[in-house]
Amino acid sequence: MRLDKFLKVSRLIKRRTLAKEVADQGRISINGQQAKASSTVKVGDELTVRFGQRIVTVQVDRLQETMRKEEAMTMYSVIKEERLGATE
């Protein structure tokens, strides 16, 4: 499955166009490698996404073309969530 589609269906990012922009800015990596919106995501992959001052690392648990909002979080497990610049 394409990275931008996975991010939208899993609701990590609300819209596919926004997911593409974030990927094009170099703020997403798959298994430590910088990813493009068209990169392929597989079960077991580790995604790291930078949202402003927050970095979220998730593991892909399942892939599905469509998913209800209530079930979207079953597509991934959060491994780590950290804040940037919190050195005060």
C-alpha positions as CSV (number, residue, x, y, z in Angstrom):
1,M,0.0,0.0,0.0
2,R,1.2,3.5,-0.8
3,L,2.5,5.5,2.2
4,D,0.1,8.4,1.7
5,K,-2.9,6.1,1.5
6,F,-1.9,4.2,4.6
7,L,-1.5,7.5,6.6
8,K,-5.0,8.5,5.5
9,V,-6.8,5.2,6.1
10,S,-5.1,4.7,9.5
11,R,-6.0,8.3,10.3
12,L,-2.5,9.2,11.4
13,I,-2.9,12.1,9.0
14,K,-6.4,13.2,8.1
15,R,-6.1,13.9,4.4
16,R,-4.1,12.1,1.6
17,T,-3.0,15.4,0.1
18,L,-1.6,16.5,3.5
19,A,0.1,13.1,3.9
20,K,1.8,13.7,0.5
21,E,2.9,17.2,1.5
22,V,4.4,15.9,4.8
23,A,6.3,13.1,2.9
24,D,7.5,15.5,0.3
25,Q,9.0,17.7,3.0
26,G,11.0,14.7,4.2
27,R,9.3,14.4,7.6
28,I,8.4,10.7,7.2
29,S,10.7,7.7,7.3
30,I,10.1,3.9,6.8
31,N,12.5,1.7,8.7
32,G,15.0,4.6,9.1
33,Q,14.9,5.5,5.4
34,Q,13.4,8.8,4.2
35,A,10.1,8.0,2.4
36,K,8.1,9.5,-0.5
37,A,4.3,9.5,-0.6
38,S,4.5,6.7,-3.2
39,S,6.7,4.5,-1.0
40,T,5.3,1.1,-0.3
41,V,4.3,0.2,3.3
42,K,4.3,-3.4,4.4
43,V,3.1,-5.1,7.6
44,G,5.9,-4.9,10.2
45,D,7.4,-1.6,8.8
46,E,8.3,1.1,11.3
47,L,7.1,4.6,10.4
48,T,8.5,7.7,12.0
49,V,6.4,10.9,11.4
50,R,7.4,14.4,12.5
51,F,4.4,16.6,13.4
52,G,5.7,20.0,14.2
53,Q,7.4,19.6,17.7
54,R,6.3,15.9,18.0
55,I,7.8,12.7,16.6
56,V,5.7,9.6,16.5
57,T,7.0,6.2,15.7
58,V,4.5,3.4,14.9
59,Q,4.7,-0.1,13.7
60,V,2.4,-1.2,10.8
61,D,0.2,-4.1,12.1
62,R,-2.2,-4.5,9.2
63,L,-3.1,-3.1,5.8
64,Q,-6.6,-2.5,4.6
65,E,-8.0,-0.4,1.7
66,T,-10.8,1.1,3.8
67,M,-11.3,1.3,7.6
68,R,-14.0,2.7,9.9
69,K,-12.9,5.6,12.1
70,E,-13.4,3.6,15.3
71,E,-11.1,0.7,14.0
72,A,-8.4,2.8,12.3
73,M,-6.0,2.6,15.3
74,T,-5.9,-1.2,14.8
75,M,-3.8,-0.7,11.7
76,Y,-0.7,0.4,13.8
77,S,0.9,0.3,17.3
78,V,2.5,3.3,18.7
79,I,6.1,2.4,19.6
80,K,7.3,5.9,20.8
81,E,6.1,9.4,21.0
82,E,8.4,12.3,21.8
83,R,8.5,16.0,22.0
84,L,11.2,18.1,20.4
85,G,12.7,21.2,22.2
86,A,11.5,20.2,25.6
87,T,14.8,21.0,27.3
88,E,13.6,23.7,29.7
